[in-house]
Amino acid sequence: MSANHPNQQNIASRQGSDSNLRARGLQNTPPVQATSSSTNQASTSQKRTRNDVTTPVTGVTWSLSDTIPSLRNIKTNFKDNVNIWKTDGTSIDPKKVPSAIVVQAVVSTLKLKSNDRIQVVEKYEARLASGCYEARRAQENGSWKQEKEELLIPGLPSKKFSGSDENSQNQSENIVQDVFMHNSMPGSFYVLWEGWTSDFLYELSHVDVQQSASEAVRLAKIRDAFLDAFNAANGTGELDEFVAREKFLDWSVRMELNHYFWTFKDLSYFHSQLHADLRKGPIFYFSLAKDMQNPPNFTYTNVNVVREDAYIRCLGRLANQSFSELRGVVGPVSSWTACSRPQHCKCNQRALLAYGATVGGRVRLLQYNSEGLLQLENYDFDDARILVECSNTCQCSPETCHRRVVQQGKAVAIAVVNGSIGYGGYAAEPIKKGQYIVEYVGEMYLLKERRAKENVAPFKKMNTQSQTNIDFRLTETQRDEMPDVHELYINKPAKSKRGTSYEAGFSVIDERIVICASKVGNVGRFLNHSCDPNATFVEVHSRCFESDPLIPKIAVFALRDIAVGEAITVRYYSDGQMTDKRGIKCGCRDNCPNYLP
Ligand SMILES: C[S@@+](CC[C@H](N)C(=O)[O-])C[C@H]1O[C@@H](n2cnc3c(N)ncnc32)[C@H](O)[C@@H]1O
């Protein structure tokens, strides 16, 4: 640190000032309520005019109006005040956590309506996390404006307060965004405030920060431990300089308010805040290179953003029928819950009924063990398998049931780092075999029938080398053929990088439904392919309330223990699909002979 740097006096004058500490509140309180979507209008009923729909599986016919969810129909077995608790002591009301955002065509005969659980919007746009008060205020009043066009990322503040606003703003409730180690004073942290630029860093003692912003310190420790592990794994010392920049800050970075570095910090903070809203793990974005790359630019979502046609298709699936509608087909309701005897569970029975017929009765139901870890004995990539979680009909606790892992949101910390095959996702906390890692979330839409047939083999071909459970098989040309999904419903996408695909499909639940995380997605979009993966995609039925529509999910689970610093990888394709040399050379290891189609 240069003794004559103009900002030094600025920082020194604030150092250890109790009055500043009190005045600024030093709060690190994540938001309590999850409202990352764009519509909050509640409604209690949904009128439908559409004709009956016939399931292709059993020929059972029912009226769509019977299956449209509304809050009215949510019959919970919880006491009214039962909440899900987060690590910071705040709670989530599960009834107010959206289970999907439905993007409806402007011209639609159906006119879906929103409620707390299903939010119907015309267009999905990113927002700042609901608890980021200072950032919202700065967005209105701040004097600093983002100058670099490539750094205008949806959901990140484009305006902030800067040092020059110090005396003109009412600074009562500032929140700690990030803390960095002090290179020359081990007893101090540099503190970055939410909604403020880096020319307004404070230098505060560990004790003060630890007491008032313990969550920020906990996250900084996870970040720094990851960097050390990642650096050690790379072994050559090449990264030392960049790791030090992340942990200690450079003057050059601190004083250049438009530096890419700060956008990576904002991505980490605001995406982690959105995750904290739903009790999911934090995310850390890094560019460990001298010339930092453009940060990834996409709109963050915690829940699938479902196009109207895919939503209607989901409602029309047999799996969406209530138990009363299926009386006589699904066995009688027993007193066993799925938690105690999965084979007697009616949710499992219904899933087998719904998919067994489609895929020749060869669907395997995956199960959790009593610690909530997926049992993966005899795991075979080519098996047709799904996972069904408990819901409120099972009468078990949404808080403690070991079969509600995905809906409880207990996902791990993930770091996103750039490398030779683009960005990749890495374990920032140790992960156990069978542990839930993250959901793969994005825009959900239907493939056209013709393309679905071309691209997804019928189940009778399952269990052969050429079939995968979840795939990324759409080519650039095929995506270009996609009709108007983005134009009509979502922000128009920039052309994706040539050869880069973010589309994942289902093969058991519905081969026409695709989740695309290119423009709207979550951290799952960064998981790269490996021919020897340590994690796997699983098709999941998970809903807190039986009256929610059953929107299928894709979740990622660990196939083996994964250490901090290790890349989290999944298999997009089986070996037989990876021989065509016109594809992308697989970079999962040195000299891998395979090609991504
Ligand atoms: C779902 S994205 C993964 C994240 C991506 N690397 C990024 O930077 O955003 C899938 C794309 O990543 C790249 N990719 C993933 N795994 C790869 C591998 N093993 N070898 C080469 N490219 C890979 C390909 O471009 C692929 O279409």
The ligand as a Tripos MOL2 file, in Angstrom:
@<TRIPOS>MOLECULE
LIG
   27    29     1     0     0
SMALL
NO_CHARGES

@<TRIPOS>ATOM
      1 C1        -23.9190  -25.7260  -19.8410 C.3       1 LIG1
      2 S1        -22.5760  -24.8890  -20.5200 S.3       1 LIG1
      3 C2        -21.3060  -25.0600  -19.3080 C.3       1 LIG1
      4 C3        -20.7140  -23.7190  -18.9030 C.3       1 LIG1
      5 C4        -19.8440  -23.0450  -19.9370 C.3       1 LIG1
      6 N1        -18.4950  -23.6090  -19.9000 N.3       1 LIG1
      7 C5        -19.7730  -21.5460  -19.7690 C.2       1 LIG1
      8 O1        -18.7100  -20.9460  -19.8660 O.co2     1 LIG1
      9 O2        -20.8110  -20.9210  -19.5450 O.co2     1 LIG1
     10 C6        -22.1550  -26.0570  -21.7630 C.3       1 LIG1
     11 C7        -21.0710  -25.5700  -22.7100 C.3       1 LIG1
     12 O3        -19.7970  -25.5160  -22.0570 O.3       1 LIG1
     13 C8        -18.7810  -26.0310  -22.9190 C.3       1 LIG1
     14 N2        -18.2860  -27.3000  -22.3560 N.ar      1 LIG1
     15 C9        -18.8020  -27.9540  -21.2990 C.ar      1 LIG1
     16 N3        -18.1070  -29.0650  -21.0440 N.ar      1 LIG1
     17 C10       -17.1320  -29.1440  -21.9620 C.ar      1 LIG1
     18 C11       -16.0900  -30.0860  -22.2170 C.ar      1 LIG1
     19 N4        -15.9090  -31.1700  -21.4790 N.pl3     1 LIG1
     20 N5        -15.2680  -29.8280  -23.2580 N.ar      1 LIG1
     21 C12       -15.4170  -28.7330  -24.0190 C.ar      1 LIG1
     22 N6        -16.3820  -27.8170  -23.8280 N.ar      1 LIG1
     23 C13       -17.2370  -28.0110  -22.8050 C.ar      1 LIG1
     24 C14       -19.4330  -26.2810  -24.2590 C.3       1 LIG1
     25 O4        -19.3310  -25.1130  -25.0150 O.3       1 LIG1
     26 C15       -20.8830  -26.5340  -23.8610 C.3       1 LIG1
     27 O5        -21.8040  -26.2700  -24.9070 O.3       1 LIG1
@<TRIPOS>BOND
     1     1     2 1
     2     2     3 1
     3     2    10 1
     4     3     4 1
     5     4     5 1
     6     5     6 1
     7     5     7 1
     8     7     8 2
     9     7     9 1
    10    10    11 1
    11    11    12 1
    12    11    26 1
    13    12    13 1
    14    13    14 1
    15    13    24 1
    16    14    15 ar
    17    14    23 ar
    18    15    16 ar
    19    16    17 ar
    20    17    18 ar
    21    17    23 ar
    22    18    19 1
    23    18    20 ar
    24    20    21 ar
    25    21    22 ar
    26    22    23 ar
    27    24    25 1
    28    24    26 1
    29    26    27 1
@<TRIPOS>SUBSTRUCTURE
     1 LIG1         1 GROUP 0 **** ****
